[in-house]
Amino acid sequence: MSKSVRVNVTMTSEMHQWYKQQAERSGISMSALMTYALYKNMEQEDSKKEK
């Protein structure tokens, strides 16, 4: 398993508010939601390279 690292991300207040609402609604932390979104983006980009 990969070692986790901490990163600092700057985003718009609208994006922050969206993640905050999603976290409250789902019961999942903002950090976990962002990590999942970044992971899915990474998978999508990797699949483009394979084609």
C-alpha positions in Angstrom: 0.0 0.0 0.0 1.2 3.5 -0.8 2.3 5.9 1.9 -0.1 8.8 2.4 1.2 12.4 2.1 -0.5 15.6 3.1 -1.0 18.4 0.5 -2.3 21.9 0.7 -4.8 22.8 -2.0 -6.2 26.3 -2.9 -9.7 26.3 -4.3 -12.5 28.8 -4.9 -15.0 29.5 -2.1 -17.7 28.0 -4.2 -15.8 24.7 -4.6 -15.1 24.6 -0.9 -18.8 25.2 -0.1 -19.8 22.4 -2.5 -17.4 19.9 -0.9 -18.6 21.0 2.6 -22.2 20.4 1.7 -21.4 17.0 0.1 -19.5 16.0 3.2 -22.3 17.0 5.5 -24.9 15.3 3.3 -22.9 12.0 2.9 -21.2 11.8 6.3 -17.8 11.4 4.4 -15.0 13.9 5.2 -14.1 16.6 2.7 -10.6 15.1 2.5 -12.0 11.7 1.5 -14.3 13.2 -1.1 -11.4 15.2 -2.6 -9.1 12.2 -2.6 -11.7 10.0 -4.3 -12.3 12.7 -7.0 -8.6 13.0 -7.6 -8.2 9.2 -7.8 -11.1 8.9 -10.3 -9.5 11.7 -12.4 -6.1 9.8 -12.3 -7.8 6.6 -13.5 -9.5 8.5 -16.3 -6.3 10.1 -17.4 -4.5 6.8 -17.3 -7.2 5.1 -19.4 -6.8 7.8 -22.1 -3.0 7.0 -22.3 -3.8 3.3 -22.8 -5.9 3.9 -25.9 
